[in-house]
Amino acid sequence: MSRDCLLGHQKQEPFQIYKGVLNFTMDAWMSSNHQAFIAVTVHFEQDGEPILIQQFDVLKGQADKALKEAEIALKEFTDGLDIKEDQTTGEWEGGDEENIVNEAKDTEGWIDEVANLSIADHDKLEESIRPVKLVLVKLQNFAFALLHSTTLLLPLWFQILTNTGLPECKMPREVVMHWNSTFNMLAFATVYCKAIDDLTTDKTANLHKYELDDNEWEIATQLQSTLKIFKDATLFFS
């Protein structure tokens, strides 16, 4: 699917005669083959089918440009609709963003404790979470190397899975635009830990720097258990 899926202003008629409230959404995500997308949608069904206004393929290094294009496309589309001026101004010109943020902080009671730390306490915090970050970096780099070495590492990986009796599967990566991708990566790693250990200790794979010791595997297991709460919450409210 590409830019050809743009519905365009000629498709505005159903929305112009609709008397209810229309909600527009702009979302970004990444496919399993690392291709990024941005889509503009309207929460409206025509003949039982949801409507996609436009989908943008995001070229490498051009995420900001694609996001700006998506914003412009959504604004142009809504310009022909009967939208209250205060809503349009608030959404497209930013409104009083500072007041909105401050109001949210006041009503929700959120406090950025990290920002209030002293330099010494901040350094102490960073040092305490460094082992956790290191585990995530190792697993992320391992998954990335595995995915991009189709002639060396992937055949070795599948052979190890066969030897250990595990189902053949590529390791999911942590992706910023994917909800729960960190949990998914950790959940996979804790199940496939024996295979990961076997591959990182294989001299021909040259992945020794991504090997996790027993303490790091314990960190991965504990972090996966913690993040499962957020995974379950996401599925419950979706």
ZIGI-V526637 format. One record per pair of residues at least 6 apart in sequence whose ideal C-beta (glycine too) atoms are under 6 Angstrom apart, sorted by the first residue. I is the first residue (numbers start at 1). J is the second residue. If there is no record, write none. Layout:
BEGIN
I_J, I_J
END
This chain:
BEGIN
1_55, 2_57, 5_55, 6_54, 7_53, 9_80, 12_80, 14_46, 15_22, 15_81, 22_42, 22_44, 23_43, 24_42, 24_74, 25_41, 26_40, 26_70, 27_39, 28_38, 28_177, 29_37, 29_177, 30_36, 30_175, 30_177, 36_58, 38_56, 38_58, 38_66, 38_70, 39_55, 40_53, 40_54, 40_70, 40_73, 40_74, 41_52, 42_51, 42_53, 44_51, 53_77, 54_73, 56_66, 56_70, 58_66, 75_92, 131_219, 132_219, 135_216, 135_219, 135_220, 138_210, 139_185, 139_189, 140_174, 141_210, 142_210, 143_171, 143_173, 146_153, 146_157, 146_171, 153_205, 156_205, 157_199, 158_168, 160_195, 160_198, 160_199, 161_168, 161_195, 164_194, 164_195, 166_195, 171_188, 172_184, 172_185, 172_188, 174_181, 174_182, 174_185, 175_181, 179_234, 180_231, 180_234, 183_227, 183_231, 186_220, 186_223, 186_224, 187_224, 189_220, 190_221, 190_224, 193_217, 199_205, 200_207, 200_210, 200_211
END
